[in-house]
Amino acid sequence: MEKKIGNREQIAYVRRYTLTDGAKAGLKIAEVDNGKLRFLLNESKALDITQLWHRGMNVSFLSKNGLVSRDLPFSRRFEGGMLYTCGLDNVGAREGFELHGTFHNTPAEIFRIDCDEEKITVCAGTEDTELFGKNLVLFRTVETAVGSDTVTVTDTLENRGNREEDYCILYHVNLGYPFLDEGVTIVGDEAEARPRTAWAKERIGDRLLFGGVKDCEEERCYFIRHNVPSVKAVNKRIGKSFRLGYSQETLPCFVQWSSAASGDYALGLEPSSTYLDDEFRYRKIKPRERVVFRLTLTVKDI
């Protein structure tokens, strides 16, 4: 290969730029292309994955809000995205806390980018600190092999303070059209599936088969426990599958979110340290302790 190209960017690259238009103005983006997968890392938002394409086809859900740089209420700035990290102070809706926490809105600092003929690696840190309070840092490493169908996210949460701290974390992984469409099936080795609401309970029979678009359709949410920490969404019509693997030892809970509403057509696959509502629980991290979380996102032709 080395004699066939004069510039590595013919096969893979990382490019960093700042967006300039409308509500997204000022956001810092790192674009990664491994020759098969292309995805956008949002430096201004915890290095979350804003959007992902496989062989040119969009896989992720992007809400009607799009990318937003301003500090607006959650419903007006939630972009969805391929990966939206919730926490570390809250996940879900709890009185006195911002919906899904404040972490996603914290800028990351990239301190390493490697891109060669074999592998692309982006490393960053995002701080969650307060005066006379917590001193937490989440170090994120995003890796993908050149020509690969897979991107891996490894997060290491470190308590740099001198006291034990509470934390929670939920990885909001979101699929959207054209990958997500009527007839997509959800496959996983489940030990338990519990509906969050009465409406979700009423529709539990078709939980694993995604339906068509409906105007003003209410969202549904289920609490899942997997025997094997992996879940797959399969679109046979277009011949593609999406698989999410996760570190069950540090993410023992899983939430499935479905929205068939017109304009908000999305499927959320969400490994978490806790369930929501009355089942919400913080976990503890001791001074100088580190906790590691891992996600593997794979899109394949089938």
PECORGI-V32661 format. One record per backbone hydrogen bond with DSSP energy under -0.5 kcal/mol. NH is the residue of the N-H (numbers start at 1). CO is the residue of the C=O. Records with the same first field share a line. If there is no record, write none. Layout:
NH->CO + CO
This chain:
4->1
5->1
10->7
11->8
12->8
13->33
15->31
17->29
19->27
24->21
25->22
26->19
27->24
29->17 + 27
30->41
31->15 + 29
32->39
33->13
34->37
38->53
39->32
40->51
41->30 + 39
42->40 + 48
43->28 + 41
44->28
45->42
46->106
47->42
48->42 + 45
50->40 + 48
51->40
53->38
54->57
55->36
57->54
59->52
60->52
61->174
63->79
66->63
69->23
70->23
72->70
76->73
77->73 + 74
78->74
79->77
81->61 + 79
82->49
83->49
84->172
86->84 + 170
87->100
88->168
94->92
97->94
100->92
101->98
103->87
104->85
105->102
106->103
108->43
109->125
110->108
111->123
112->123
114->121
116->119
120->144
121->114
122->142
123->112
124->140
125->109
126->138
128->136
130->134
133->130
136->128
137->158
138->126
139->137 + 156
140->124 + 138
141->154
142->122
143->141 + 152
144->120
146->118
147->34
148->145
151->297
152->143
153->295
154->141 + 152
155->153 + 293
156->139
157->155 + 291
158->137 + 156
159->289
160->135 + 158
161->135
165->285
167->283
168->88
170->86
171->271
172->84 + 170
173->171 + 269
174->81 + 82
175->267
176->59
179->58 + 176
180->176
183->210
184->181
185->234
186->208
187->232
189->230
190->188
191->225
192->225
194->223
196->221
201->197
202->198
203->199
204->201
206->203
207->204
209->206
210->184
214->260
217->214
220->258
222->256
223->194
224->222 + 254
225->192
227->189
228->189
230->228
231->244
232->187
233->242
234->185
235->240
236->234
239->235
240->235
241->300
242->233
243->298
244->231
245->243 + 296
246->229
247->294
248->246
250->247
251->247
253->272
254->224
255->270
256->222
257->255 + 268
258->220
259->266
261->264
262->214
264->261
266->259 + 264
267->175
268->257
269->173
270->255 + 268
272->253
273->169
275->279
279->276
280->277
283->167
285->165
288->159
289->286
291->157
293->155
295->153
296->245
297->151
298->243 + 296
299->149
300->241
302->239
